[in-house]
Amino acid sequence: MLSKQPLHGWGFRELELMKKMLAIARATFVETTRQPIYGVVLLSTLFLMPLNVGLAAFTLKDDNKLLMELGLSTLLLSGLFLASFSASSVLTREIENKTVLTIVSKPVSRPVFLMGKYLGLILALALAYYVGFLGFFLSVQHKVLESSADEWHWPVLVFGPGMILFVFVLAGIYNFFRDKPFIGTVFKLGVPLLTLGAVATCFFGRSWQVGQINLGIANFDVFKAAFLVFCSVMMLTAIALAASTRVGQVLTLLICVGVLMVGLISDYLLSQAAEASVVARVAYKIIPNFNFFWIIDAVNAGMTIPNSYVGLTAAYATCVSLAALLAGAVLFQRREVG
């Protein structure tokens, strides 16, 4: 029988499980992007990016370096809130409303269901993170106005806030005259147009003079730093989803904030104590170390970030995420949903 023959190492059962997982991921992606909190956090992120340009001007020196740190910190915090609230919405709410029974009562195992939820969340958060990163890139292109004599970067203002306003107006017109979903139209039009706008700013000077490609104060190591911040968001998403199998939205947020804060200070608290205490050594190895992902300080210091470091850190994030999902699967397997 054809159904019993393996296909490139995959059997019929594995293919069916993959189809079900992808179906759950697609539904989770759509559900997440349609949540009000998703749009609120994303718009807040885009609003804070130009605000960071003004906040970074209050240092005595290295204003633009502080601008990059503020921008990546904004991306990390927005990812933290999106991961916590979105994971709670797509899982805890389904458990409390018992709508999850319509899925797990079918031939879909709970680990497959949980993995599908995670993939959908990662896709939704990756979309939000990419849009937020475009706002970060535009703010870095504009740079800090260190004196009143500095000129505004008009291409950034036109292709950034101007493009966002244009997309909202166009989405509103489509929604009014053609009954197109407003949020869906914003993403379909906004993501490519904002991307083109960000690329276009690389070819224009502050007064629209055309020149060679210019990344402003950014360099390719800044892109590496942004990618590693997203890897930390990927870890937080897995932790939030695992916590959502047992607790509600508020506790999920508190757990994610606690893990992030402890992970950022684990080197300071446990690295020396680990040499003398077995408990501290075990805790130091178990607690996710988020310092690995924060490399913007090294980038601002002029250090070159090796690609091997980025690859190993991404692999570390993947392993921690899988461990959190495994713990979540165990917790969810024992959760009463009926």
Backbone hydrogen bonds in HBPLUS format (Angstrom, degrees):
<---DONOR---> <-ACCEPTOR-->    atom                        ^
c    i                          cat <-CA-CA->   ^        H-A-AA   ^      H-
h    n   atom  resd res      DA  || num        DHA   H-A  angle D-A-AA Bond
n    s   type  num  typ     dist DA aas  dist angle  dist       angle   num
A0004-LYS N   A0001-MET O   3.28 MM   3  5.53 149.4  2.38 101.6 110.0     1
A0005-GLN N   A0002-LEU O   3.23 MM   3  5.38 159.1  2.27 105.1 111.4     2
A0007-LEU N   A0010-TRP O   2.44 MM   3  4.88 170.2  1.45 149.9 151.0     3
A0010-TRP N   A0007-LEU O   3.01 MM   3  4.88 155.0  2.07 101.2 108.8     4
A0015-LEU N   A0011-GLY O   3.08 MM   4  6.38 157.3  2.14 150.6 156.9     5
A0016-GLU N   A0012-PHE O   3.00 MM   4  6.23 153.9  2.07 146.7 153.8     6
A0017-LEU N   A0013-ARG O   2.96 MM   4  6.23 157.1  2.02 148.0 154.2     7
A0018-MET N   A0014-GLU O   2.92 MM   4  6.16 151.9  2.00 144.1 152.0     8
A0019-LYS N   A0015-LEU O   2.95 MM   4  6.20 155.0  2.02 146.8 153.1     9
A0020-LYS N   A0016-GLU O   3.00 MM   4  6.26 159.8  2.04 149.1 154.3    10
A0021-MET N   A0017-LEU O   2.90 MM   4  6.09 156.5  1.95 146.2 153.1    11
A0022-LEU N   A0018-MET O   2.90 MM   4  6.08 161.9  1.93 150.2 154.7    12
A0023-ALA N   A0019-LYS O   2.91 MM   4  6.08 149.0  2.00 143.4 152.4    13
A0024-ILE N   A0020-LYS O   2.97 MM   4  6.22 157.3  2.02 148.3 153.6    14
A0025-ALA N   A0021-MET O   2.87 MM   4  6.11 153.6  1.94 145.5 153.8    15
A0026-ARG N   A0022-LEU O   2.86 MM   4  6.05 155.9  1.92 145.9 151.6    16
A0027-ALA N   A0023-ALA O   3.06 MM   4  6.29 163.7  2.09 146.8 151.0    17
A0028-THR N   A0024-ILE O   2.89 MM   4  6.04 154.3  1.96 147.0 154.6    18
A0029-PHE N   A0025-ALA O   2.88 MM   4  6.05 154.8  1.94 147.5 154.3    19
A0030-VAL N   A0026-ARG O   3.08 MM   4  6.34 165.8  2.10 152.4 154.9    20
A0031-GLU N   A0027-ALA O   2.94 MM   4  6.07 161.8  1.97 146.0 151.7    21
A0032-THR N   A0028-THR O   2.83 MM   4  5.91 157.8  1.88 148.4 154.3    22
A0033-THR N   A0029-PHE O   3.06 MM   4  6.22 169.1  2.07 152.8 155.3    23
A0034-ARG N   A0030-VAL O   3.22 MM   4  6.30 131.5  2.47 139.1 150.6    24
A0035-GLN N   A0032-THR O   3.15 MM   3  5.41 163.0  2.18 109.4 114.7    25
A0038-TYR N   A0035-GLN O   3.12 MM   3  5.39 133.7  2.35 104.6 116.5    26
A0040-VAL N   A0036-PRO O   2.97 MM   4  6.21 158.6  2.01 153.5 160.5    27
A0041-VAL N   A0037-ILE O   2.97 MM   4  6.00 169.9  1.98 146.8 149.3    28
A0042-LEU N   A0038-TYR O   3.10 MM   4  6.20 158.4  2.15 143.3 149.8    29
A0043-LEU N   A0039-GLY O   2.91 MM   4  5.99 165.0  1.93 148.8 152.9    30
A0044-SER N   A0040-VAL O   2.90 MM   4  6.04 153.2  1.98 145.0 153.2    31
A0045-THR N   A0041-VAL O   2.94 MM   4  6.13 148.1  2.04 142.5 150.7    32
A0046-LEU N   A0042-LEU O   3.05 MM   4  6.38 160.1  2.09 149.3 153.8    33
A0047-PHE N   A0043-LEU O   2.90 MM   4  6.10 143.5  2.04 142.3 152.9    34
A0048-LEU N   A0044-SER O   2.92 MM   4  6.10 148.7  2.02 144.5 152.4    35
A0049-MET N   A0045-THR O   3.17 MM   4  6.38 141.0  2.33 146.1 155.1    36
A0052-ASN N   A0048-LEU O   2.83 MM   4  6.06 138.2  2.00 149.3 159.2    37
A0052-ASN N   A0049-MET O   3.20 MM   3  5.22 130.0  2.47  95.8 108.2    38
A0053-VAL N   A0050-PRO O   3.12 MM   3  5.24 136.3  2.32  97.2 108.9    39
A0054-GLY N   A0051-LEU O   3.16 MM   3  5.48 126.6  2.46 102.9 114.6    40
A0055-LEU N   A0051-LEU O   3.08 MM   4  6.42 158.4  2.13 148.4 155.1    41
A0056-ALA N   A0052-ASN O   2.91 MM   4  5.92 153.8  1.98 147.7 152.5    42
A0057-ALA N   A0054-GLY O   3.26 MM   3  5.49 158.1  2.31 105.2 111.8    43
A0066-LEU N   A0062-ASP O   3.22 MM   4  6.54 156.6  2.28 147.8 153.5    44
A0067-LEU N   A0063-ASP O   2.94 MM   4  6.25 144.2  2.07 142.1 153.1    45
A0068-MET N   A0064-ASN O   3.18 MM   4  6.45 150.6  2.27 140.7 145.6    46
A0069-GLU N   A0065-LYS O   3.17 MM   4  6.49 156.1  2.23 144.8 151.3    47
A0070-LEU N   A0066-LEU O   2.84 MM   4  6.05 160.4  1.88 154.5 159.6    48
A0071-GLY N   A0067-LEU O   2.93 MM   4  6.08 155.0  2.00 144.6 151.8    49
A0072-LEU N   A0068-MET O   3.05 MM   4  6.24 166.0  2.07 150.3 152.8    50
A0073-SER N   A0069-GLU O   2.96 MM   4  6.04 150.3  2.05 142.3 151.3    51
A0074-THR N   A0070-LEU O   2.92 MM   4  6.11 149.0  2.02 144.3 152.3    52
A0075-LEU N   A0071-GLY O   3.07 MM   4  6.40 152.4  2.15 144.0 151.3    53
A0076-LEU N   A0072-LEU O   2.95 MM   4  6.19 153.7  2.02 144.6 151.6    54
A0077-LEU N   A0073-SER O   2.96 MM   4  6.18 162.8  1.99 150.1 154.2    55
A0078-SER N   A0074-THR O   2.94 MM   4  6.05 161.2  1.98 148.9 154.4    56
A0079-GLY N   A0075-LEU O   2.98 MM   4  6.07 153.8  2.05 141.2 148.6    57
A0080-LEU N   A0076-LEU O   2.91 MM   4  6.16 146.0  2.03 142.1 151.9    58
A0081-PHE N   A0077-LEU O   3.02 MM   4  6.31 165.3  2.04 154.3 155.9    59
A0082-LEU N   A0078-SER O   2.92 MM   4  6.03 163.1  1.95 148.5 154.0    60
A0083-ALA N   A0079-GLY O   2.89 MM   4  5.87 159.4  1.93 142.4 148.6    61
A0084-SER N   A0080-LEU O   3.05 MM   4  6.21 164.0  2.08 148.5 152.8    62
A0085-PHE N   A0081-PHE O   2.96 MM   4  6.01 171.0  1.97 155.7 157.1    63
A0086-SER N   A0082-LEU O   2.88 MM   4  5.58 154.7  1.94 140.9 149.4    64
A0087-ALA N   A0083-ALA O   3.04 MM   4  5.81 158.2  2.09 136.0 142.8    65
A0088-SER N   A0084-SER O   3.16 MM   4  6.26 159.7  2.21 144.0 149.7    66
A0089-SER N   A0085-PHE O   2.99 MM   4  6.12 151.0  2.08 141.6 149.8    67
A0090-VAL N   A0086-SER O   2.99 MM   4  6.17 161.5  2.02 155.8 159.1    68
A0091-LEU N   A0087-ALA O   3.17 MM   4  6.10 134.1  2.39 141.1 150.8    69
A0092-THR N   A0088-SER O   2.98 MM   4  4.94 116.2  2.40 115.3 132.6    70
A0093-ARG N   A0088-SER O   3.23 MM   5  6.68 149.0  2.34 163.3 171.5    71
A0095-ILE N   A0091-LEU O   2.94 MM   4  6.23 152.6  2.02 153.7 161.7    72
A0096-GLU N   A0092-THR O   2.87 MM   4  6.11 164.9  1.89 155.4 159.4    73
A0097-ASN N   A0093-ARG O   2.87 MM   4  5.96 154.8  1.93 144.7 151.7    74
A0098-LYS N   A0094-GLU O   2.90 MM   4  5.69 108.2  2.43 127.5 143.0    75
A0099-THR N   A0094-GLU O   3.03 MM   5  5.08 122.8  2.37 141.0 150.6    76
A0100-VAL N   A0094-GLU O   3.37 MM   6  5.28 152.0  2.46 124.7 119.5    77
A0098-LYS N   A0095-ILE O   3.18 MM   3  4.88 147.3  2.29  92.7 102.5    78
A0101-LEU N   A0098-LYS O   3.33 MM   3  5.74 158.2  2.38 105.1 110.8    79
A0102-THR N   A0099-THR O   3.22 MM   3  5.79 149.4  2.32 110.9 117.5    80
A0103-ILE N   A0100-VAL O   3.02 MM   3  5.42 150.6  2.11 108.3 117.3    81
A0104-VAL N   A0100-VAL O   3.04 MM   4  6.36 167.5  2.06 168.2 166.2    82
A0105-SER N   A0101-LEU O   3.00 MM   4  5.48 140.8  2.15 133.3 140.9    83
A0106-LYS N   A0103-ILE O   3.08 MM   3  5.53 149.4  2.18 108.5 117.4    84
A0108-VAL N   A0106-LYS O   2.56 MM   2  5.47 141.2  1.70 110.5  98.0    85
A0113-PHE N   A0109-SER O   3.00 MM   4  6.27 157.2  2.05 149.3 156.4    86
A0114-LEU N   A0110-ARG O   2.84 MM   4  6.05 157.8  1.89 153.2 158.8    87
A0115-MET N   A0111-PRO O   2.89 MM   4  6.07 158.9  1.93 147.4 153.1    88
A0116-GLY N   A0112-VAL O   2.91 MM   4  6.07 156.3  1.97 148.1 154.5    89
A0117-LYS N   A0113-PHE O   3.05 MM   4  6.29 153.6  2.12 143.7 150.6    90
A0118-TYR N   A0114-LEU O   2.96 MM   4  6.26 153.2  2.03 145.3 152.8    91
A0119-LEU N   A0115-MET O   2.94 MM   4  6.22 162.9  1.97 153.3 156.9    92
A0120-GLY N   A0116-GLY O   3.05 MM   4  6.24 161.6  2.08 148.4 153.3    93
A0121-LEU N   A0117-LYS O   2.93 MM   4  6.15 157.1  1.99 148.2 154.7    94
A0122-ILE N   A0118-TYR O   2.86 MM   4  6.09 160.0  1.90 154.1 159.4    95
A0123-LEU N   A0119-LEU O   3.03 MM   4  6.24 158.3  2.07 147.7 153.0    96
A0124-ALA N   A0120-GLY O   3.05 MM   4  6.28 160.5  2.09 147.0 152.2    97
A0125-LEU N   A0121-LEU O   2.81 MM   4  6.00 163.7  1.83 154.9 159.7    98
A0126-ALA N   A0122-ILE O   2.76 MM   4  5.81 148.0  1.86 143.5 152.9    99
A0127-LEU N   A0123-LEU O   3.06 MM   4  6.28 151.4  2.15 142.9 149.5   100
A0128-ALA N   A0124-ALA O   3.09 MM   4  6.41 164.4  2.12 148.2 152.0   101
A0129-TYR N   A0125-LEU O   2.75 MM   4  5.86 156.8  1.81 146.1 153.5   102
A0130-TYR N   A0126-ALA O   2.89 MM   4  5.98 152.8  1.96 141.8 148.9   103
A0131-VAL N   A0127-LEU O   3.09 MM   4  6.36 162.1  2.12 150.8 154.9   104
A0132-GLY N   A0128-ALA O   2.92 MM   4  6.14 161.0  1.96 148.7 154.5   105
A0133-PHE N   A0129-TYR O   2.75 MM   4  5.94 147.0  1.85 144.5 154.3   106
A0134-LEU N   A0130-TYR O   2.98 MM   4  6.30 145.7  2.10 144.6 153.2   107
A0135-GLY N   A0131-VAL O   3.20 MM   4  6.60 152.4  2.28 145.0 151.6   108
A0136-PHE N   A0132-GLY O   2.93 MM   4  6.27 150.3  2.02 143.8 152.8   109
A0137-PHE N   A0133-PHE O   2.76 MM   4  6.03 158.1  1.80 152.8 158.1   110
A0138-LEU N   A0134-LEU O   2.97 MM   4  6.18 157.1  2.02 147.1 152.9   111
A0139-SER N   A0135-GLY O   3.04 MM   4  6.25 154.3  2.11 144.6 151.4   112
A0140-VAL N   A0136-PHE O   2.97 MM   4  6.22 152.2  2.04 147.8 155.7   113
A0141-GLN N   A0137-PHE O   2.86 MM   4  6.08 147.9  1.96 144.0 153.5   114
A0142-HIS N   A0138-LEU O   2.98 MM   4  6.22 148.4  2.08 142.4 150.5   115
A0143-LYS N   A0139-SER O   3.12 MM   4  6.27 154.7  2.18 143.5 149.4   116
A0150-ASP N   A0147-SER O   3.11 MM   3  5.58 160.0  2.16 112.1 118.0   117
A0156-VAL N   A0153-HIS O   3.15 MM   3  5.59 123.7  2.48 108.8 121.6   118
A0157-LEU N   A0153-HIS O   3.22 MM   4  6.59 156.3  2.28 149.7 156.7   119
A0154-TRP N   A0206-ARG O   3.29 MM  52  5.79 150.8  2.38 144.6 138.4   120
A0158-VAL N   A0154-TRP O   2.97 MM   4  6.15 152.7  2.04 153.5 160.6   121
A0159-PHE N   A0155-PRO O   2.86 MM   4  5.89 170.8  1.87 151.1 154.3   122
A0160-GLY N   A0156-VAL O   2.81 MM   4  5.45 126.6  2.09 136.9 148.1   123
A0162-GLY N   A0157-LEU O   3.13 MM   5  6.29 154.9  2.20 151.6 157.9   124
A0164-ILE N   A0160-GLY O   3.06 MM   4  6.34 158.8  2.10 155.8 162.1   125
A0165-LEU N   A0161-PRO O   2.99 MM   4  6.18 163.5  2.01 150.9 154.9   126
A0166-PHE N   A0162-GLY O   3.02 MM   4  6.19 154.9  2.08 141.9 149.2   127
A0167-VAL N   A0163-MET O   2.95 MM   4  6.18 154.7  2.02 147.8 153.9   128
A0168-PHE N   A0164-ILE O   3.04 MM   4  6.32 159.4  2.08 150.9 155.9   129
A0169-VAL N   A0165-LEU O   3.02 MM   4  6.25 160.2  2.06 150.4 155.6   130
A0170-LEU N   A0166-PHE O   2.93 MM   4  6.10 162.8  1.96 148.9 154.0   131
A0171-ALA N   A0167-VAL O   2.81 MM   4  5.97 158.1  1.86 150.1 156.3   132
A0172-GLY N   A0168-PHE O   2.95 MM   4  6.08 150.8  2.04 141.9 149.7   133
A0173-ILE N   A0169-VAL O   3.00 MM   4  6.29 150.2  2.09 146.2 154.1   134
A0174-TYR N   A0170-LEU O   3.00 MM   4  6.26 162.0  2.04 150.0 154.5   135
A0175-ASN N   A0171-ALA O   2.89 MM   4  6.04 152.9  1.97 143.0 151.0   136
A0176-PHE N   A0172-GLY O   2.96 MM   4  6.10 148.5  2.06 142.5 150.3   137
A0177-PHE N   A0173-ILE O   2.95 MM   4  6.03 171.2  1.95 157.2 159.4   138
A0178-ARG N   A0174-TYR O   2.89 MM   4  5.24 148.4  1.99 132.0 141.6   139
A0180-LYS N   A0174-TYR O   3.38 MM   6  5.67 178.2  2.38 118.4 118.5   140
A0185-THR N   A0181-PRO O   3.00 MM   4  6.08 155.1  2.07 146.1 153.0   141
A0186-VAL N   A0182-PHE O   2.93 MM   4  6.17 153.0  2.01 149.4 157.2   142
A0187-PHE N   A0183-ILE O   3.12 MM   4  6.45 158.9  2.17 152.5 156.4   143
A0188-LYS N   A0184-GLY O   2.98 MM   4  6.15 162.7  2.01 147.9 153.4   144
A0189-LEU N   A0185-THR O   2.95 MM   4  5.98 157.4  2.00 148.9 153.9   145
A0190-GLY N   A0186-VAL O   2.60 MM   4  5.26 146.5  1.71 137.2 149.5   146
A0191-VAL N   A0187-PHE O   3.24 MM   4  5.59 164.4  2.26 129.1 133.9   147
A0193-LEU N   A0189-LEU O   3.18 MM   4  6.14 159.0  2.23 149.1 155.3   148
A0194-LEU N   A0190-GLY O   2.79 MM   4  5.65 161.1  1.82 148.9 154.8   149
A0195-THR N   A0191-VAL O   3.03 MM   4  6.05 148.4  2.13 141.1 150.0   150
A0196-LEU N   A0192-PRO O   2.93 MM   4  6.16 161.1  1.96 148.1 152.6   151
A0197-GLY N   A0193-LEU O   2.87 MM   4  6.08 151.3  1.95 143.2 152.0   152
A0198-ALA N   A0194-LEU O   2.90 MM   4  6.11 154.5  1.97 143.6 149.5   153
A0199-VAL N   A0195-THR O   3.00 MM   4  6.26 157.7  2.05 150.2 156.2   154
A0200-ALA N   A0196-LEU O   2.86 MM   4  6.00 153.1  1.93 144.8 152.8   155
A0201-THR N   A0197-GLY O   3.14 MM   4  6.39 143.4  2.28 144.6 152.4   156
A0202-CYS N   A0199-VAL O   3.09 MM   3  5.55 150.3  2.18 109.5 118.2   157
A0203-PHE N   A0200-ALA O   3.05 MM   3  5.61 162.6  2.08 116.5 122.0   158
A0214-ASN N   A0202-CYS O   2.78 MM  12  4.82 143.6  1.91 129.1 141.4   159
A0211-GLY N   A0203-PHE O   3.25 MM   8  5.72 160.7  2.29 138.7 143.1   160
A0205-GLY N   A0209-GLN O   2.71 MM   4  4.97 145.7  1.83 140.1 151.9   161
A0208-TRP N   A0205-GLY O   3.26 MM   3  5.11 152.2  2.34 114.2 109.2   162
A0218-ALA N   A0215-LEU O   3.16 MM   3  5.42 147.7  2.27 132.4 129.5   163
A0222-VAL N   A0219-ASN O   2.97 MM   3  5.46 141.6  2.12 110.8 121.3   164
A0223-PHE N   A0220-PHE O   3.17 MM   3  5.16 123.9  2.50  94.0 107.3   165
A0224-LYS N   A0220-PHE O   3.19 MM   4  6.59 148.1  2.29 140.6 149.3   166
A0225-ALA N   A0221-ASP O   2.94 MM   4  6.23 151.4  2.02 141.8 149.4   167
A0226-ALA N   A0222-VAL O   2.95 MM   4  6.23 154.4  2.01 145.6 152.1   168
A0227-PHE N   A0223-PHE O   2.94 MM   4  6.17 151.9  2.02 144.2 151.9   169
A0228-LEU N   A0224-LYS O   3.00 MM   4  6.28 156.3  2.06 149.7 155.3   170
A0229-VAL N   A0225-ALA O   3.06 MM   4  6.34 145.4  2.19 142.3 151.7   171
A0230-PHE N   A0226-ALA O   3.11 MM   4  6.44 149.9  2.20 142.6 150.2   172
A0231-CYS N   A0227-PHE O   3.01 MM   4  6.41 142.1  2.16 140.1 151.2   173
A0232-SER N   A0228-LEU O   3.10 MM   4  6.46 145.5  2.22 141.7 149.6   174
A0233-VAL N   A0229-VAL O   3.06 MM   4  6.44 143.9  2.19 140.6 151.0   175
A0234-MET N   A0230-PHE O   2.85 MM   4  6.18 145.6  1.97 146.1 156.0   176
A0235-MET N   A0231-CYS O   3.11 MM   4  6.46 147.2  2.22 141.4 149.1   177
A0236-LEU N   A0232-SER O   3.01 MM   4  6.31 158.1  2.05 145.2 151.0   178
A0237-THR N   A0233-VAL O   2.89 MM   4  6.11 147.2  2.00 146.4 155.1   179
A0238-ALA N   A0234-MET O   3.24 MM   4  6.52 156.6  2.30 143.3 148.1   180
A0239-ILE N   A0235-MET O   3.02 MM   4  6.32 159.8  2.06 152.2 158.0   181
A0240-ALA N   A0236-LEU O   2.82 MM   4  5.96 157.4  1.87 146.4 153.0   182
A0241-LEU N   A0237-THR O   2.92 MM   4  6.10 156.4  1.97 147.4 153.6   183
A0242-ALA N   A0238-ALA O   2.99 MM   4  6.17 155.9  2.05 145.0 151.6   184
A0243-ALA N   A0239-ILE O   2.93 MM   4  6.15 156.5  1.98 147.6 154.1   185
A0244-SER N   A0240-ALA O   2.90 MM   4  6.03 143.8  2.03 141.6 151.8   186
A0245-THR N   A0242-ALA O   3.35 MM   3  5.60 153.5  2.42 101.9 109.2   187
A0246-ARG N   A0243-ALA O   3.10 MM   3  5.80 164.5  2.12 118.3 123.1   188
A0247-VAL N   A0243-ALA O   2.99 MM   4  6.06 169.6  2.00 162.4 165.8   189
A0252-THR N   A0248-GLY O   2.98 MM   4  6.06 148.8  2.08 143.9 153.4   190
A0253-LEU N   A0249-GLN O   3.03 MM   4  6.28 158.2  2.08 148.3 153.2   191
A0254-LEU N   A0250-VAL O   2.98 MM   4  6.29 159.5  2.02 149.9 155.8   192
A0255-ILE N   A0251-LEU O   2.85 MM   4  6.03 155.4  1.91 147.9 154.3   193
A0256-CYS N   A0252-THR O   3.02 MM   4  6.25 162.0  2.06 149.5 154.0   194
A0257-VAL N   A0253-LEU O   2.91 MM   4  6.12 162.1  1.94 152.6 157.8   195
A0258-GLY N   A0254-LEU O   2.85 MM   4  5.96 158.1  1.90 144.7 151.4   196
A0259-VAL N   A0255-ILE O   2.86 MM   4  6.08 161.6  1.90 151.3 156.0   197
A0260-LEU N   A0256-CYS O   2.95 MM   4  6.09 161.0  1.99 146.9 152.3   198
A0261-MET N   A0257-VAL O   2.92 MM   4  6.09 167.0  1.94 152.9 156.4   199
A0262-VAL N   A0258-GLY O   2.91 MM   4  6.00 168.8  1.92 152.0 155.8   200
A0263-GLY N   A0259-VAL O   2.83 MM   4  5.79 151.7  1.91 140.9 149.9   201
A0264-LEU N   A0260-LEU O   2.97 MM   4  6.16 135.9  2.17 141.4 152.3   202
A0265-ILE N   A0261-MET O   3.23 MM   4  6.51 137.8  2.42 142.0 152.0   203
A0266-SER N   A0262-VAL O   2.91 MM   4  5.69 104.9  2.48 142.6 158.5   204
A0290-PHE N   A0263-GLY O   3.24 MM  27  5.12 144.5  2.37  98.9 108.6   205
A0269-LEU N   A0265-ILE O   2.95 MM   4  6.16 158.0  2.00 155.2 161.8   206
A0270-LEU N   A0266-SER O   2.79 MM   4  5.48 165.2  1.81 148.4 153.3   207
A0271-SER N   A0267-ASP O   3.27 MM   4  4.92 146.7  2.39 115.0 122.9   208
A0274-ALA N   A0270-LEU O   2.79 MM   4  5.62 138.6  1.96 148.2 155.3   209
A0275-GLU N   A0272-GLN O   3.25 MM   3  5.79 154.6  2.32 111.0 117.2   210
A0276-ALA N   A0273-ALA O   3.12 MM   3  5.55 145.9  2.24 109.4 118.3   211
A0277-SER N   A0273-ALA O   3.00 MM   4  6.01 139.7  2.16 154.9 167.2   212
A0281-ARG N   A0277-SER O   3.03 MM   4  6.17 145.7  2.15 134.5 144.2   213
A0282-VAL N   A0278-VAL O   2.92 MM   4  6.18 159.7  1.96 152.7 156.9   214
A0283-ALA N   A0279-VAL O   2.93 MM   4  6.13 164.7  1.95 151.2 156.0   215
A0284-TYR N   A0280-ALA O   2.88 MM   4  5.92 149.9  1.97 139.6 148.0   216
A0285-LYS N   A0281-ARG O   3.15 MM   4  6.35 141.0  2.31 138.5 147.7   217
A0285-LYS N   A0282-VAL O   3.19 MM   3  5.22 126.7  2.49  94.4 107.7   218
A0286-ILE N   A0282-VAL O   2.97 MM   4  6.17 145.3  2.09 147.2 157.2   219
A0287-ILE N   A0283-ALA O   2.97 MM   4  5.89 172.4  1.97 152.2 154.6   220
A0293-PHE N   A0290-PHE O   3.20 MM   3  5.57 148.1  2.30 106.2 114.2   221
A0294-TRP N   A0291-ASN O   3.29 MM   3  5.31 150.9  2.38 100.9 108.9   222
A0298-ALA N   A0295-ILE O   3.09 MM   3  5.32 119.4  2.47 100.9 114.8   223
A0299-VAL N   A0295-ILE O   3.01 MM   4  6.36 153.0  2.08 148.6 157.1   224
A0300-ASN N   A0296-ILE O   2.82 MM   4  6.02 161.1  1.86 149.2 153.5   225
A0301-ALA N   A0297-ASP O   3.06 MM   4  6.22 133.7  2.28 134.6 146.8   226
A0303-MET N   A0298-ALA O   3.03 MM   5  5.47 154.6  2.10 165.4 157.3   227
A0302-GLY N   A0299-VAL O   3.00 MM   3  5.25 159.5  2.04 109.0 114.4   228
A0309-TYR N   A0306-PRO O   3.18 MM   3  5.39 127.8  2.46  99.0 111.0   229
A0310-VAL N   A0306-PRO O   3.37 MM   4  6.80 157.0  2.43 145.2 150.5   230
A0311-GLY N   A0307-ASN O   2.93 MM   4  6.21 159.8  1.97 150.7 156.2   231
A0312-LEU N   A0308-SER O   2.92 MM   4  6.11 163.8  1.95 149.4 153.5   232
A0313-THR N   A0309-TYR O   2.93 MM   4  6.02 158.7  1.97 148.5 154.7   233
A0314-ALA N   A0310-VAL O   2.94 MM   4  6.07 155.2  2.00 145.5 152.5   234
A0315-ALA N   A0311-GLY O   2.95 MM   4  6.18 150.9  2.04 143.4 151.7   235
A0316-TYR N   A0312-LEU O   2.91 MM   4  6.17 148.1  2.01 142.1 150.9   236
A0317-ALA N   A0313-THR O   2.95 MM   4  6.26 154.2  2.02 146.7 153.0   237
A0318-THR N   A0314-ALA O   2.97 MM   4  6.24 150.5  2.06 143.7 151.8   238
A0319-CYS N   A0315-ALA O   2.97 MM   4  6.24 156.7  2.03 148.3 153.9   239
A0320-VAL N   A0316-TYR O   2.99 MM   4  6.24 163.2  2.02 152.0 156.3   240
A0321-SER N   A0317-ALA O   2.93 MM   4  6.04 156.4  1.99 144.2 151.2   241
A0322-LEU N   A0318-THR O   2.93 MM   4  6.14 158.5  1.98 147.8 153.4   242
A0323-ALA N   A0319-CYS O   2.93 MM   4  6.16 153.5  2.00 145.7 153.3   243
A0324-ALA N   A0320-VAL O   2.91 MM   4  6.17 156.1  1.97 148.6 154.9   244
A0325-LEU N   A0321-SER O   2.90 MM   4  6.14 155.6  1.96 148.1 155.1   245
A0326-LEU N   A0322-LEU O   2.85 MM   4  6.03 149.9  1.94 144.4 152.8   246
A0327-ALA N   A0323-ALA O   2.99 MM   4  6.26 158.5  2.04 146.6 151.8   247
A0328-GLY N   A0324-ALA O   2.84 MM   4  6.07 150.8  1.93 141.9 151.2   248
A0329-ALA N   A0325-LEU O   2.76 MM   4  6.00 147.5  1.86 144.8 153.4   249
A0330-VAL N   A0326-LEU O   3.07 MM   4  6.38 153.2  2.14 146.2 152.6   250
A0331-LEU N   A0327-ALA O   2.99 MM   4  6.25 160.9  2.03 148.7 154.0   251
A0332-PHE N   A0328-GLY O   2.77 MM   4  5.89 156.8  1.83 147.7 155.0   252
A0333-GLN N   A0329-ALA O   2.86 MM   4  5.87 143.3  2.00 139.0 148.5   253
A0335-ARG N   A0332-PHE O   3.15 MM   3  4.90 156.2  2.21  96.4 103.6   254
